[in-house]
């Protein structure tokens, strides 16, 4: 009973189609794909190093002694 058989998946698919409708399902999947792309882009943007002079907050001549 632990594994899902083919009939379980058929019932789940029918319920999903009844809830979302056949027309809305592609829109929902498209929105999910856009969200995943935005998440991946955000994760990639966070990996930028601070060594890049364009991203540094310090302006020339404003060094603070440490």
Steps between C-alpha positions, in 0.01 A plus 500: 500500500799732536570531128262687273362294213389623161139534622607730783670733251194494270274603788741779603516627141119504471468693828763754389322550169167547679644755744710704258324428173676396181538863384660634816755221544746629232480849654576363846797300370629804307480717811684233697776489238536880510525488878771234485699704247473811717612302806802358316593847374475638852721224635754566225499875578576430867820319402663819365818579690565837666843518335335656199576877520164584343318336790714647778339763724835668571582798285859600435642709785242386756697212650433448866806399710468154649 
